[in-house]
């Protein structure tokens, strides 16, 4: 793997972290300066799901799984992952050219 490719992946990781903070933000910390790295630990797994599946639905379902299992948030409604599709599509768009 070339250093250019590694640099591109690192940039996509940074962009995914930004999308998670700005657009996903299930615990509402986007405006808290001390919490700007709150979602960093999820970036790699979200990236992996996006690259492996190329599916916004799979990424959206993964985000809901993080909310439920890792964050212990109550996610209600029929097919709650559908509400995460806009965020998931942004992530898919970021990984599309890798």
C-alpha positions in Angstrom: 0.0 0.0 0.0 1.5 3.3 -1.0 1.9 6.3 1.3 -0.5 8.3 -0.8 -3.2 5.6 -0.2 -2.5 5.5 3.5 -2.7 9.3 3.6 -6.1 9.2 1.8 -7.4 6.6 4.2 -6.3 8.8 7.1 -8.1 11.8 5.6 -11.3 9.7 5.1 -11.0 8.7 8.8 -10.8 12.3 9.8 -13.8 13.2 7.6 -15.8 10.3 9.0 -15.1 11.5 12.6 -16.3 14.9 11.5 -19.6 13.5 10.1 -20.1 11.4 13.2 -19.7 14.5 15.4 -21.6 17.0 13.2 -24.3 14.9 11.7 -24.8 11.8 13.9 -24.1 13.1 17.4 -26.6 10.9 19.3 -25.5 12.2 22.7 -25.4 15.9 21.7 -21.8 16.9 22.3 -21.0 18.6 19.0 -20.9 22.0 20.6 -18.8 21.0 23.6 -15.1 21.8 22.8 -13.8 19.2 25.3 -15.8 16.5 23.5 -14.6 16.9 20.0 -13.0 13.5 20.0 -16.0 11.7 21.6 -16.7 9.5 18.6 -13.2 8.8 17.5 -13.2 5.2 18.8 -16.1 4.4 16.4 -14.4 5.7 13.2 -12.4 2.6 12.3 -15.4 0.2 12.7 -17.7 2.5 10.7 -15.1 2.9 8.0 -14.7 -0.9 7.8 -18.4 -1.5 7.5 -18.6 1.1 4.8 -15.7 -0.2 2.8 -16.7 -3.9 3.2 -20.4 -3.5 2.3 -20.6 -0.3 0.2 -24.1 -0.1 1.8 -25.7 2.9 3.5 -28.2 0.6 5.1 -25.4 -1.5 6.6 -23.7 1.6 8.0 -27.0 3.0 9.3 -27.7 -0.3 11.1 -24.2 -0.3 12.5 -24.7 3.2 13.9 -27.9 2.1 15.6 -26.1 -0.9 17.0 -23.4 1.4 18.5 -26.2 3.6 20.0 -27.9 0.6 21.6 -25.0 -1.7 22.6 -22.1 0.7 23.3 -23.9 3.9 24.4 -26.9 2.1 26.0 -29.3 4.5 24.3 -32.9 3.6 23.8 -33.5 3.6 20.0 -37.3 3.4 19.4 -39.4 3.0 16.4 -39.9 0.6 13.6 -36.6 0.3 11.6 -34.8 3.1 13.5 -31.8 2.7 11.2 -33.8 4.5 8.5 -33.3 7.7 10.4 -29.5 7.2 10.1 -29.5 6.8 6.4 -28.5 10.4 5.6 -25.5 10.1 7.8 -24.6 6.7 6.5 -24.9 7.9 2.9 -22.4 10.7 3.6 -20.0 8.0 5.0 -20.5 5.8 2.0 -19.8 8.8 -0.3 -16.5 9.4 1.6 -15.3 5.8 1.1 -16.5 5.4 -2.5 -13.3 6.3 -4.2 -10.9 4.2 -2.1 
